[in-house]
Amino acid sequence: MKLYYKPGACSLATHIILNEIGKPYSLEKVDTSTKKTETGADYLLINPRGAVPAIEIEPGVVLTQNSAILQYVGDHADIAAFKPVYGSMERARLQEALGFCGDLHSAFGGLFAPGLTEEAEKSVHEQIHRRMSQFEQMLSDDHAYWLGDDFTQADAYAAVIMTWAVFKKVDISHHRKAWALREKVMARPSAKRAFQEEGLA
């Protein structure tokens, strides 16, 4: 599989999960402003929406949207927590968590809007802290990870989103359980390798 990514973007979550499953993959960096890949390809011919990630499953077969990609990769792994049984509550909970990651993504994504006014930036911070407060309530001190004691794709996605606060110097560490989850995910060898491969380390 080939992952089309932008360093530090939400595609980093898929990159981490690819490292977790231990199967071979290749990477191609995308400049989302010019819509060109590092090899000079027109990225809009790969993903007409121009966003990352996209993953090429085989020549000419491309999947987009992070939550779909994360589930697809998980379903082709040998890790039980990545592929709960179809129709089970465990699978529904994983999908629910990935759906909430979309809410977190939208809130934190405002940090990257061009030309933010002071008032707009304040609104973005309010949205971030609202979503982070909701996330904090979902987490339990009794579990190692979000959905229990096993690491899942939702943990990777949420941790990557929270890392944007680090890049933008927004302190969210008072959301104690959420921040501890981020630290735990980023300490995993799969995350460290992804950071290195994307030139973020």
N, C-alpha and C positions, 0 to 999 in steps of 0.2 A: 504494500500500500504506500501511496505517496501523500504526505500531508502538506498542504499549502498553508503557510502560517505567516504571521507578522510577529516579530519578537515581543513577548510580554502581553500580547493580546489574548482574547479568550481561547484562541487556538492552542495556547500553552496547556490548557487542561487536557485536550486530546493528546498532545505530545507526552504529557506525564503518563496518561493511561496506556499509550503505545509502549512506553518503557516498562510499565508494570507487566504487560502481558508477555513480553519477551519474544515477540515475533519480529522478523525483519521489516523495516520500513525505510523510506527515503523522505527527504525534506526539500521543499522549494519555497524560498522566502518570497513574499509578495509586498510590493509597495502599493498600499491601498490608495495613495493619492494619485499616482500615475496609472494604476491598474495594470502594472507590468510585473512579471515575475523576475527573479534574479537571472534567469536565462534569456530574458527578453520576450517571453511569450505574452500574448494579450490575455490577461487574467479574466476579462469579461467573456472570453470564449470558453473558459473553464467554469466560472461561476458568474452568470449574467448579473447577479446582484452586487458583485464586486467585494463582498465581505469575506473575511476568514472566520473559521476554517472552512476548507473544502478538502475532501479526501478522495483520491482516485483509487477505487477498489481494484480495477483492472483497466487496461486501455479503453478509454471512451466511456467508462462507467464512473460517474462522480456523484458523491453524496455531499450535501451541504446542511447547514444548521447544526450548531454544536450539540444540542441535546439528542438529535437523531444520530449524529456521528458517534457520540459517546456510548449510546446504547448499542449501536451496530458493532463497534469495536468490542464492547463488553460481551456481546453475544457470541463472538468468535474467539473468546479467551478460554483458558482452562481454569478460571477463577470463579468459583460459585457465586460470590457476592456481586460480581459484575453482571451476572445473567440470571436473576431470579426467574422462577418458573412462570411461564405465561399464565395469566389469570389469577396469580397469587397476590395476596396483600403485599408481600415483600416487593413484587415488581411494581405494583401501584404506588407504593411508598417511594421507590426510587424515581419513578416518573414524576411524582408529586414534588420531590426534592429538586429534580432537574428543572421543573417548571418554576419553582421559587427562585432558582438561580437566575432565571430569566428576569425576574423582578429585581433581584440584586444588580444584575448586569445593567438594566435600564437606569437604576438610581446612580450607580457609580459612573456609568457612561457619560453622564452630564459633566463630569470633571474635564472631559476632553473636548467639550464644545468650544469652537473658536470665539474669541472676543467676548468672553463672559464678563458681564457687568458685575459690580459688587452685589447688587440685589439678586441677580441671577445665580451668582455663586452661593449666596446665602441660602437660596431655595434648594440648590443641589445638595448642600450639606444637610439641610433639613430632611430631604428625601433619603439620603444615605443613612442618617441616624434613625429614621423611622423604620426603614427596612432592616437595619442591623439590630434594632430592638426586637423586631419580630423574629429575626433569625436566632437571637440569643434565647428567646423563649422556647424555640424548637429543640435546643440542645440540652443534653443531660450530663451531669457530672458522673453518672453511673455508667456511661458508655464511652468507649474510646473514640468513637467517630459519630457522625451525624445520625446514622440510621442504626447504630448498634456498635458492636465491637469489631466489625469488619470495615475496612477502607473501601469506599465505592467511588464511582465517577462523580457523584454529587459533591463529595469532599474536595476532589481536585478542582472542580469548577468553582466552588465557593471560595477556595483558598486563592485561586488565581485572581478572582474579582477583588478580594480584600487586599491583594498585593498592589492593586492600582492605587490604593490609599497611601501605600509606602512611597510609590513613585511620585505622587502628588503632595506628599507631606501633610496628609490629613490623619489626625490621630483618632484611631478607632479602638485603641487597646483597652479602653474602659468597658468594652463589650467582651468581658473576660473569657467566657466559654468559646465564643466565636474566634477570638484572637488566638486562644490556645489551640484550637483546631487548625487554624492557618499555620501556626508554628510547627505543629506535628506533621502536617502534610508536606511542608517545605523542607523538613528534615529527612524525608524519605529519599533513598538513592535515586528513585525514578525522577523526582522533582529536581534534584541537584544536577542530574545528567541533562535534563531538558533545559535548565537554565544555562548550562555550559554550552550546549549545542545551539542555543539561540543567542549566545553572546551576551547574556545577562549577568553571568557570575562575576 
